[in-house]
């Protein structure tokens, strides 16, 4: 799946990764942060950083 993201010009593979793993990642973030909105911001920041690095 990750290699598909690197090869996929339309980013559809990356979209699948985000949709599949975001709910689990945000749950982990919420465990460490009391504010749910802050946890969502951390998730978004990490996804943006990940996307820009590939």
FIDREN-868564 format. One line per field, with one value per residue (C-alpha): residue number from 1; residue in one letter; x negated, z negated, y. Coordinates in Angstrom, 1 decimal. Layout:
N
pos	NUM; ... $
code	A; ... $
u	X; ... $
w	Z; ... $
v	Y; ... $
END
This chain:
54
pos	1; 2; 3; 4; 5; 6; 7; 8; 9; 10; 11; 12; 13; 14; 15; 16; 17; 18; 19; 20; 21; 22; 23; 24; 25; 26; 27; 28; 29; 30; 31; 32; 33; 34; 35; 36; 37; 38; 39; 40; 41; 42; 43; 44; 45; 46; 47; 48; 49; 50; 51; 52; 53; 54 $
code	X; X; X; X; X; X; X; X; X; X; X; X; X; X; X; X; X; X; X; X; X; X; X; X; X; X; X; X; X; X; X; X; X; X; X; X; X; X; X; X; X; X; X; X; X; X; X; X; X; X; X; X; X; X $
u	0.0; -2.8; -4.6; -1.3; -1.2; -4.7; -3.8; -0.2; -0.1; 3.6; 2.9; 5.8; 3.7; 2.7; 6.4; 7.1; 4.4; 5.7; 9.3; 8.3; 5.9; 7.1; 9.7; 7.2; 4.5; 6.9; 8.0; 4.3; 3.9; 7.0; 5.5; 2.6; 4.5; 7.7; 9.0; 10.4; 10.0; 6.3; 6.0; 7.5; 5.1; 2.2; 3.5; 3.9; 0.4; -1.2; 0.7; -0.4; -4.0; -3.9; -2.4; -5.0; -7.8; -6.8 $
w	0.0; -0.9; 2.3; 4.1; 2.6; 3.9; 7.4; 7.6; 9.2; 8.3; 4.7; 4.4; 2.6; 0.0; -0.4; -1.2; -3.8; -5.4; -5.5; -6.8; -9.6; -10.6; -13.1; -14.9; -15.0; -16.3; -19.1; -20.2; -20.0; -22.2; -24.8; -25.2; -24.9; -26.7; -24.0; -21.0; -18.6; -19.5; -18.9; -15.4; -14.7; -15.7; -13.3; -10.5; -11.1; -11.0; -7.8; -6.1; -7.2; -6.0; -2.7; -2.0; -2.7; -0.2 $
v	0.0; 2.5; 1.7; 2.3; 5.8; 6.6; 5.4; 6.7; 10.1; 10.7; 10.0; 7.5; 5.0; 7.7; 8.5; 4.9; 4.9; 8.0; 6.7; 3.3; 4.4; 7.9; 6.6; 4.4; 7.1; 9.7; 7.3; 7.0; 10.8; 11.3; 9.0; 11.3; 14.6; 15.6; 17.8; 15.9; 18.8; 19.1; 15.3; 15.8; 18.7; 16.5; 13.8; 16.3; 17.7; 14.3; 13.3; 16.5; 15.9; 12.3; 13.3; 16.0; 13.6; 11.0 $
END
